[in-house]
Amino acid sequence: MNDVVVNVEKVSKKFCKNLRRSMYYGATDVIRSMIGIGTKTNVLRADEFWAADDVSFELKRGKSLGIIGVNGSGKSTLLRLLNGIYQPDKGRIKIQGRVGALISLGAGFHPLMTGRENIFLNASILGMRKDEIKRRFDEIVDFAEIGDFLDAPVKTYSSGMYVRLGFAIAIHAEPDILLVDEVLAVGDANFQKKCFERILDIIKNGTAVIFVSHSMTTVERLCTECILMKHGKQVFWGNTRECVQRYFHEIGQDNLLKSLQPQTVGIGDVVFSDVYVYQEGCDRNNPNIEFGKNIIIEFNYKFSKKESNNNQFRVTIRTFEGRDVQKFLFQESSFIDNVVYPNEKIIAFKKEGTARIKVLQPRLFPQTFRLDVAAAPLDIDVHLGGVANARIFNIIHPSTDKMYLEYGNMGVNEFDYSVEVN
């Protein structure tokens, strides 16, 4: 018995970005087909692009495959090719068994028909026989939790009831292959738990599941293997944790290429320059730092006039999206209450010099971070000067150590550091 239920060989699908051209291409392709003239499907015409390009994989019975990638990478296109909504322009897709799709839940519902009637209608569309529907009817109703609304028109349903009923029908169709597209966030926490448990049950019973999601926590927990898509290309297929790791690494490298311009802030009494963030012992021009390795933060500073020895430097690490995760404060004197705190760093500043921070055994999770630097007096609420987005850097997975890092739940812990100012 062949356990392979999905076989995809060098599959590609193209689309056109221009509506008028797309309609023209569609009409000419139909006419050419009618008169027996073939169309060169492997050639891109003006405004066409490959939404999926040369994708190959196979999936066995009782296995679960995740498909991940940023928006526009080709994930949903690939899922629709597998579901037969699109036909490939190149390559071949071979499916063994009944396919169930959790893509557009409730797409086949008639708004004026009741929930009861739509169960029979939608289940028939999914390939269930009438006797199968009757046998599973009570289970579908119980799972959907639509209660007294079973005999009400579905147009009266809330959005949550609508998708719960669609999910319940699809999940009880007993497919050999189940296609899931970002639908496990429907309903409340208890219903989501039921969805996960049901999908895990059908996997154990031999159903193959293909799952598209941006939730890395879900992918890590649900999928036995994973595909990473980028610009329509399949860039990795294999172990789920390694695939998720590569996904975040790709995002990090792309972030470094984005034109995030430094922004000068403050009144300009202090100017910062030559800001670097790098791994201790490595090239300071390399912004990729391994998880857990000491981090060096360096910058030059210059006071236009230094009127007091009562200044503070503020160095802030933020996520690429802008959330503060760590701040280093070191200053020339203690606060107004003269209390010296355990995490307080008292250091003298010259009129100009270089500050070098060593972050000891940091636990910044692998992702992209921004660095801000600024100066302020301790006794006046004003920025003497600073630079927002002074540097971008990536924390990356350790290159040698095998370490479990839960990419779906990016935590940041406190850590110690030391400072030198010359």
C-alpha angles and dihedrals in degrees: 000000000000110000093193108103099167124042120176118184121190093319120182133176127188133197136187122240093205116073096207093048091045091055091046092050091048093051095046092047091053092048093048090050092050093053093043099254113136124228121230097238093174093063124081116227126202112308093006123127138178109256088180120019128191098332119175132175143123133220128204130214114279094018129115124218124197122206114200138170141120122289111294095023094119102258099129092040089057091048091051090050089054091049093051094244088119128032117222119248090209135017134021137276119201118191124186112200141356117332122215120191130203094185111111102013113213093008090136096048120121107221095214094050122085125251089254092053093045091053090060092042097047095040089052090053088053090055102260118145119232093252090051091051092050091048093051097034098102092045091052093050093047092047094049092052093213093141116177092006094075092103096038122099110267090234085075092056123106116242089256093053090047096056093038090058091046091050093047093052095047095045093051095050089091095227124187089219123030120198114201123188115187096302102123092094093073121121128358128318094275093052091047089053089053090050093053093046091049093050091048089051094053090047089054088050092056105269115140113225128203111194129191116192147141090214104099091186090060093044092050092051100039108036129076092193137010145208124212116210125197125175089343093307126116103233098172139014121179142057112031098224092048090048093051090047090053090047092059091042090055090049091049094051091047090050091056089059094053116105099243102167121212112243122212115223135181134037095303100247088126124041122198125201143163095034114185134177117188146141115278110261094016137098109293090217091062108090094189112101125183118238112267096013120124113267125217119208114189133177140157120233135190129188113212086208126000107208099166146016091233102096134128131205117213121199116183129191114205133177116254087258090056106259114142112237105164139009130193117204120185126165148176098246141012124272124275092270089059090228113142109216123210092242094044118115115203111195133157118239124211122215087263134002148110128292119206121189121191112201106206119220095334122198100207108150117241107275140093121295137187126216126215124189126193144157130218137166116251093228102043128056099230138106110241089193143312149159125240115206089016091158140003121211139169131227106210135191115275110272095216111016117084101225132168109232119172103223093187091062111043108195128183123204132197118262141181128250143179130217135209124186123188 
